[in-house]
């Protein structure tokens, strides 16, 4: 089980579902200002999964970098009997996107909801450390 990040820094995270045309301008602004992104699809709707590649490419284009803290989330894992997107499909897509984290969650059953944001905050903090805070160096000895 993951625990919350142990520093006091705040991060700007954003959860994105596939596009809705009426919100395109607002979404671009959120993408520009967001530090981390949860790309969420429903395991019960193939179309939501299919739209993710375009959404990710839009984020990378707006951010003008390939190094963006991101997690791929298959939501509604409590509806296993209605699953149409396999867990392996999500894992493979995350692997294809290099270093992209992957989790399945259920907002309804409160499965992995906090872990999504904990992971994103950790990614953001690794990428942009808190000013004035230095990491402790550890001494490693091989005996």
WOVENPE-V328676 format. One record per residue. RES is the residue in one letter. PHI is phi in degrees with one decimal (NA if undefined). PSI is psi in whole degrees, 0 to 359 (none if undefined). Layout:
res=RES phi=PHI psi=PSI
res=RES phi=PHI psi=PSI
This chain:
res=X phi=NA psi=136
res=X phi=-81.6 psi=148
res=X phi=-112.3 psi=159
res=X phi=-61.9 psi=150
res=X phi=-54.5 psi=141
res=X phi=-95.5 psi=12
res=X phi=-107.6 psi=172
res=X phi=-94.6 psi=8
res=X phi=-72.2 psi=149
res=X phi=-106.0 psi=149
res=X phi=-133.3 psi=153
res=X phi=-97.0 psi=108
res=X phi=-112.0 psi=155
res=X phi=-140.8 psi=135
res=X phi=-102.9 psi=125
res=X phi=-120.8 psi=134
res=X phi=-106.8 psi=168
res=X phi=-53.0 psi=154
res=X phi=-61.1 psi=146
res=X phi=-122.5 psi=120
res=X phi=-54.0 psi=325
res=X phi=-68.3 psi=347
res=X phi=-112.1 psi=16
res=X phi=-58.0 psi=312
res=X phi=-64.1 psi=317
res=X phi=-64.4 psi=319
res=X phi=-62.4 psi=318
res=X phi=-60.4 psi=319
res=X phi=-64.8 psi=316
res=X phi=-61.8 psi=320
res=X phi=-63.1 psi=318
res=X phi=-63.1 psi=320
res=X phi=-90.7 psi=342
res=X phi=-71.4 psi=147
res=X phi=-100.1 psi=336
res=X phi=-149.1 psi=153
res=X phi=-136.9 psi=133
res=X phi=-104.2 psi=114
res=X phi=-93.9 psi=113
res=X phi=-111.4 psi=133
res=X phi=-130.9 psi=162
res=X phi=-93.9 psi=131
res=X phi=-69.3 psi=352
res=X phi=-100.4 psi=5
res=X phi=-142.2 psi=104
res=X phi=-57.7 psi=324
res=X phi=-61.8 psi=326
res=X phi=-67.6 psi=326
res=X phi=-71.0 psi=318
res=X phi=-62.7 psi=331
res=X phi=-79.7 psi=350
res=X phi=-68.1 psi=325
res=X phi=-60.1 psi=314
res=X phi=-63.7 psi=321
res=X phi=-63.6 psi=315
res=X phi=-62.0 psi=315
res=X phi=-61.1 psi=323
res=X phi=-64.4 psi=317
res=X phi=-60.6 psi=312
res=X phi=-62.7 psi=324
res=X phi=-68.5 psi=313
res=X phi=-64.4 psi=319
res=X phi=-78.3 psi=344
res=X phi=57.3 psi=41
res=X phi=-160.7 psi=157
res=X phi=-95.0 psi=354
res=X phi=-103.0 psi=79
res=X phi=-122.9 psi=125
res=X phi=-57.2 psi=127
res=X phi=-153.9 psi=146
res=X phi=-136.1 psi=137
res=X phi=-95.2 psi=129
res=X phi=-126.5 psi=121
res=X phi=-91.3 psi=108
res=X phi=-91.3 psi=164
res=X phi=73.4 psi=35
res=X phi=-65.7 psi=349
res=X phi=-75.3 psi=348
res=X phi=-103.0 psi=51
res=X phi=-56.3 psi=323
res=X phi=-67.7 psi=340
res=X phi=-104.2 psi=6
res=X phi=-60.8 psi=132
res=X phi=-123.0 psi=343
res=X phi=-107.7 psi=114
res=X phi=-68.7 psi=151
res=X phi=-58.8 psi=323
res=X phi=-61.8 psi=325
res=X phi=-61.3 psi=315
res=X phi=-64.2 psi=314
res=X phi=-61.2 psi=317
res=X phi=-65.0 psi=319
res=X phi=-64.7 psi=317
res=X phi=-61.2 psi=319
res=X phi=-63.6 psi=318
res=X phi=-61.2 psi=327
res=X phi=-82.7 psi=10
res=X phi=54.2 psi=139
res=X phi=35.0 psi=25
res=X phi=-91.0 psi=128
res=X phi=-71.8 psi=157
res=X phi=-140.6 psi=136
res=X phi=-145.1 psi=152
res=X phi=-105.7 psi=146
res=X phi=-142.1 psi=170
res=X phi=-142.3 psi=113
res=X phi=-65.9 psi=321
res=X phi=-62.6 psi=315
res=X phi=-95.2 psi=3
res=X phi=58.7 psi=43
res=X phi=-99.0 psi=121
res=X phi=61.7 psi=16
res=X phi=-66.7 psi=308
res=X phi=-64.0 psi=323
res=X phi=-59.9 psi=327
res=X phi=-58.0 psi=311
res=X phi=-75.2 psi=325
res=X phi=-60.3 psi=316
res=X phi=-63.0 psi=315
res=X phi=-61.3 psi=316
res=X phi=-63.2 psi=320
res=X phi=-61.1 psi=315
res=X phi=-60.3 psi=315
res=X phi=-63.5 psi=316
res=X phi=-65.8 psi=325
res=X phi=-66.1 psi=322
res=X phi=-76.8 psi=321
res=X phi=-129.9 psi=85
res=X phi=-60.4 psi=154
res=X phi=-65.4 psi=128
res=X phi=-59.2 psi=141
res=X phi=81.6 psi=357
res=X phi=-108.5 psi=119
res=X phi=-104.2 psi=148
res=X phi=-78.7 psi=143
res=X phi=-74.1 psi=136
res=X phi=-87.0 psi=137
res=X phi=-107.1 psi=145
res=X phi=-95.8 psi=125
res=X phi=-114.5 psi=128
res=X phi=-124.0 psi=137
res=X phi=-103.0 psi=122
res=X phi=-105.9 psi=none
